[in-house]
Amino acid sequence: MSSPPPFQNPLAADLDHILQHTKGLWEPLRGQNIFVTGGTGFFGRWLLESFVHVNDSLGLGASMVVLSRNAESFVARAPHLGKHPAISFVRGDVRSFTAANVRSRLGSKGPTHFGFVIHAATESSANMNAENPLLMIDTITQGTHAALDFAVETGAKRFLFTSSGAVYGSQPGEITHIPETYPGGPDPLNSNSAYGEAKRLAELLCVAYQKQHGLEPLIARCFAFVSPFLPLDAHFAIGNFIRDAFHGGPIQVNGDGTPSRSYLYAADLAVWLWTILLKGQPGRAYNIGSEDAHTIHDLAKLVAEICSNAMVHVKERPDPTKSPQRYVPSCQRAAEELGLLQQIKLTDAIRRTAAFVPETR
């Protein structure tokens, strides 16, 4: 009986891109243990894929422990990660896990010291934000508290927190690209601000732990992204458009199509996250995203052109009296301090994502 063919990762080109654009970055991880929350989510999948590729390619001898509520489901979808000797999974709730829990579940052969912690667990569900804001707040703030306590107890030095551009609140119409220095924030009297306000508090917790425990927190304020593994049936407009295109259309634009968004491909996202973890200035926030803005209507037309030439249907007519809505970062700080740039343009990002859809739908 012949053996099965060797595994060929469909992300091979993207993983090589990540390795190419992080050359000279990885030596601090050699022989180190890394702990990750949210490792089975969208960000986490790219972190795990890139870690395994770089770890194997460079012979770093590093290991990663991933906290998950349902590792079995993830391993069934990504067995090459679940079976990789450098990755271990532990079951736990991000709101309540402890170092003692993790040690107990890893057993006597598991690591007790972690040099790096990546806290990427979050609940970004629009439905939860609208229907259960208290759970949203608790998940983000209690989860960050637990991750910070874990970092301190296990001797970690560098702590990467994936925050959000939602911390800025509504982007003023006169600001085309919002910088990290913008002093505004979400409306604290609007329950829909639960996600953004909780992320703000979580950032504050990070710098409080820096002051009192000497931890080195790095804040990644993440905007919008597109790539394989992005849910196509959630509240992400570009994912919905790609789904509609594959179903033959029409591509449905809910609203008037005038808000502006920008999208970074997740291979670039992984480059930025690893670079911020290893080279960023502690206690400093860095926007992660693209500065290449498109209206939602133009985005839908671009997806239609690339994927299927489907019709685009806009639900509402634009109101010329309304101020323009934007969610677009300035990435000048990341470029000047860390040399980070968008390498993969939106058209190519859409093509790469669309090519992956038949494998995942």
N, C-alpha and C positions, 0 to 999 in steps of 0.2 A: 504494500500500500504506500503510495507516494505521500511525502510530507506536504503540508500546505505551503503555498508560496510565502516568502517573507513579507512582513507587513510593510506597506508603502504608504507613508503618511500623505494624505491629499494636501496637507499644508506645507509640504516640503519646501516649496519656493518661498513661502512667507517666513518659515523658520530660518532659512538661510539668510533672508533679508534682515531678520532680527539679529542674527549672529554677526553679519557684516557691519551693521550699524552700531554695534556695541563692542567693537574690538578694543581691547585694552581695559575693559571695564570690570572684568569678572574676578580678578585675582583676590579681592577681599572675601569672596565666597568660597575659596578653596578650603575643603575640609570642614566647612561650616554646616550647622543645622539651621534650617529656616522653618518658621512656623507660619502657616497661612490660614486665615479665616476667609470664608467665601470662595474657597478654591474650586468649588464645583459650579459656580455661576459663570456669567459671561466673561467678566474680567478674569476670574480665576482660571477658567479653561485656557485662556491665552497665556497666563502666567505659568501654568503647569506645562503646557506644550513647549513653551520657549525654554523653561528651566531644564526639562529633560533633554532637549536638543543641545543646548549649550553645555550642560553638565557632561553629556556623553562626548560631544565634539572636542571639548577642551580637557577632558579628564580631570574635572575639578574635585571629584570625590565628595561632593556636597550631598546633603540629604534634605528632604522636605517632609514635614508633617502637616497634614491638611485636616482641619476641623470641618465636619459635615454632619448634617442631620440625616442624610440618606446617601451614604457613600455607595451602597449597592446599586442604586439606580444610575449613578454617574459611571461606575465601573462597567456596567452593562453597555453604556453608550461609548465608553472610551477604554476598552480593555487594555490597550497598550500602555495607558497611564496607570490603570489600576494594578497591573502586574509588574510595573517597573520597580526594580529593587531600590531605587533612590527615593521612592514616594511611599509614605504610610498614611493611612486614614484613621482618624479617631472620631467616634460618634459623640456629638454634643450639641447643645444649644448655645449660640453665641452670647446670649444674654446671661448665662449662668455658669459657663465652663470655668474651671480653675486649673492651675498647674498640677495640683494633686490628682484631679480627675484624669488629666492627660497622661500623667506618669503611670497611673494605675492601669489605664487602658492600653498603653504601649507595652507594659510589662518591664521586666528587669533589664532587657536588652535595649530598650528604647532610650533615646537621648534625654538628658535632664537639663542640659544647657542649650540655649538657642542664641546665636549671635544676631539674628535678624527676625523681625516679626512684620508680616504684611497683613494689615487688617482691611480686607476687601469685602467683608460680609456687610450687606446692607439690604434693605427691602425697599426697592424703588417703585413698587406697584402703585400706579395711579389710583386704582380702586381702594387700596388700603389707605392711602393718604386722604382720600375723600370720605371713606366710610368708617375707618377706625384709626383716627389720628393718634390716639393714645398708644395703640400698639406700635404704630410707626415710630413715635418718639422713644418708647421704651426699647425697641429693637436696636435703634441707632445709638442711643446714649448708654444704655446698660451694656450693649455689646462692646462699645468702645471702652468703657470702664473695665470690663472683664479682660479685654485684649491688652490694655495697658498694664493691669495688675499682673497678667501672665508674663508680659515682657520684663517687668521689674523682678518678679520672682525667679525667672529662669536666666537672668543675667544678660538679657538682650540689650544691645546698645542702639541700633538703628531700628526705627519703627515707622513704617510707611502706612499712612492712612489715606484711603481713597475717598475724598470728599466730593463735592459737587459744585458746579456753577450755580446751583440753586441758592447757595449762601448769599448771593448778591441781590436776591429778590428780583423784581421786574427790572429789566434793563431799560434805562431811560432812552427815549427815541433819538436823542441827540448824540448818544454814545454808540458808535458803530461797532466797536470792539472793546469789551469791558476788561479793564486791567485788574490785577490783584489789589491795587491800592484804592479801588472804588469803595467808599465808606458806607454805602447803603446796605439794605438787608430786606428780608421778607417782612410783610405786615404781621406783627405778632398777635393781632386781634382777629386774624383770619385763620380758621382751622385748617384751611388748605395749605398753610405755610408750615405744617408739621414737619415735612421732610427737610425743607431748607433750614428751618430754625434748629432742628435736631442736629443737622450737620454742622451748623455754626457752634452749637454747644460742644459737639464732639471735638471740633478743632480746638476749642478752648481747653477741654480736658487734656488734649495732647500737650499743649504748651504748659499747662499746670504741672503735669508729670515731668516735663523737662526741668522746670524750676525746682521742684521738690525732690526729684529722684535722679536727675542727671541723664534721663533718657534723651535720645536724639530723634525727635519726631520730624517726619517729612510729610507735608500736606500736598496731595495731588487733587486739585479742583477739576474734576472731569466734566466735560460737556457732552457732545453727541458723537456717536460712533456707528460704523457700519462694517460688517464682516461676517464670515461664517460664524454660526452659533448665536447671532442676534435673533431673539424671538421675533417671528413674523406675525404673531397674533396678539401682541401686547400693545402698549401705547406708544411704540416707536414708529413715527410716520414713515421713515424710509423702509423699515421692515414690512409694514403694511402695504406699501406701494409695490415692493418686489413680490410679495404674495399675490396681490391683485393681478400683476402682470403675468405671473405663471399660471393663474387661473383663467387667463384670456381676457381680463379686464371686465368692466372699466376700472381704471385706477381711481379710487374714491378719495377726494380731498374733503375732509370734514372741516368746515369753516370756509373762509374766503380766500385762502391760499396766499395771503400777503405776508404772514410772519416770516422772518429770515432765520435760517439755521445754517450750521456748518457741520461737516462730518469728517472725522479722522478715521482712517482704516485701522483695524485693531492690531495689525503687525507693527504699525508705527506706535500705537498706544503702548504695546509691550516694550518697545525700545524706550519710550519716555518713562514708563513706570520703573523699569530697572535702573535707568540712568538717574532718576530722582532718588531712588533708594540708596544708591551707591555713591553719588556725587553731589546730591542736593545739600543746601545749607540747612542745618537743623532749625526748627521753629519757623521755617519759611514756607509760604504757599506758592505753588506753581500751577497756573492754568494748563490743562491738557486738552487740546482740541485743534480744530482747523480754523484759520482766519478766512477761508474761502467761503463767503456767504452766498446762499441762494434762497429765494423765496420758496415756500412750500409748493406753490403752483409750478414754478420752474423745476423744482426737484422732481415732481411727479412726471413732468414732461420728459425730463432727462432719463428717468427710469424707464418710461414707456419706449423711448427711442432706443435704449440699449438692450432692453429685455424682450420686447414683443410688439412694439408699435401699437399697443392697446390705446383705446380712447381714455382721456382724462376727464373726470366729472368733478366739478367744483360745486360744493353744496350751497354756498352763500355768495352773494355779490359783495365785492369790496365796498367799504364805506370810506369815501375820500376824506371824511372829517376825523377819522381815527388816526392816532399817532401810530407809527410803525412799531411792530413788536419784533424784538430781536433776542436771540440767545446765541451770541457769537463772542468768543473770547479774544482778547489780545494775548498773544503768546510771545511777546517781546522778551519777557524775563527769562523764559525757558531757552529762547534762542541765544540771548546774550550771555547768560550765566552758564548754561550747560551745553550749548551748541545744538539744541534740539530743533529740528525742522520737519515739516510735513514732507515725506518722501513720495508717498503714493497718492496720486491725484484722485479726485472723486470719481471721475469716469472709470478709471481702472479699478477703484474700490468697489463700485457697483458691479462691474463685470466679474470680478473675483467672487463676490458674494453670490451673485446670481448663478455662477457656475457650480457653486457648492449646494444650491438648493435641492436639486434632485436627490442628493445623498442624504438629506435630512428631513425632507417633508414626508 
